[in-house]
Amino acid sequence: MKIVIKTTYLFLVTLLMVSCNDTKTTRKVQYMADTDMYNSVPYDTYTVNPNFKNGQTSQAPVAGTISRTSSFYEIPDTEQGYIFAKDSLKTSLETNEKNLEAGKYFIWYIL
């Protein structure tokens, strides 16, 4: 019985020592380093970029898309806009059990 305990103890200590080596934390060789597939070249916002015809890094939005700074809401984001939206906008859904049940899942999802 003592030999089984000693063998188990020795196995666990050996396993601990092997698992604590530093080969997992050191960098490995990057085989595709010449193509920059692992480390891409970052471009600053207002610098020259050879990837575009006009040489600019920051480009205008593509036609038909919405830029980050534009808003597509017709109601302004002010106190008066909030009051107007609260008074004038109504839902087209009926208040019935089916819609209320679907709303429970939606509220659970967003919380």
N, C-alpha and C positions, 0 to 999 in steps of 0.2 A: 504494500500500500504506500509506503514511504517513497518507493522508487517512482510510482505513478505521479505522486504529488510533485516530486523534484523534477521529473521530466516535463510535466505540465508547466511548472514555474519557469523552467529554463526555456521552454518553447515560447511562453508569453513575453519573457524578457527579450529574447531574440527578435520576436515579432515587433516589439516596441522599438528596439534599436534600429531595425531595418526601416520602419515606417517614419522615423525621424530624420532621415538623411535629407540633404539639401538639393538633390537632383531635381525635385519637383518644382522648386522655386527658382532655379536658374533658367536663363533663356536658352532656348534651343536654336539650332541653326535654321535660318530662314532660307529655304531652298529657292524661293522665288523673289529674292531681295532685289534682283536687277530690274524687275518690272514694277516695283512699288505697289504690289498688290496687297501687301500687309500694312505698310505705312504709307498712306496717301500723302501727297504734298498739299498742305493747307494754303489757301490763298486768303490774304486779308481783304477786307471789304472794298476798299477804294484803291486797289493796286492793279498793276498791269497783269493781264491773264492771257497767255498765248492760246488758250482753248477756244476763244471767241473771235469772230471777225473784227469786231470793233476794239478788242483788247481790254475791255472793262470786265471786272469781276462781278460787280453788281449790275444786273440786267433788269430791264423793265418787265413787268408781268406779261405773260403770253396773252395774245388777244383772245377774248372770250372768258377770261378767268377774273377772279376778284383778288385784288391785292390785299395785303394784311391790314393796311391802314384805312381802306374804304369800308363803308357800312352800307348794307343793302336794306336796312330798315327805314321805313318812311317816317316813323315816329321818333322825335329827337330824344336823346338820353338826358332829360331834364326833369324837374319836378312837375312841370306842366305836361310834359309828354307822358309821364307816369299816370297822372290823373286822367288825361285824355284816353290812354289805353285802357285803364281800369273801367272807365265809364262806357266806352264805345265798342270795345272788342268783346264779342260773345262767341262761345264755342258752337259748332254745328252739331255736336254730339248730343243725343238725348240722354236724360238721366234715367237709366234703367239698370237692372241688376247685372246685365252682361257688361256694360261699359264700366260700372263701378268695380266689378271683379277684375277686369283688365287693368284698371287704374291702380289697384292694389299691387299688382305685379310690377308696374312701372315705378311706383313710389318705392317699393322694396329694392328695385334695381338701382335707382339713383341715390339711395341713402347708403 
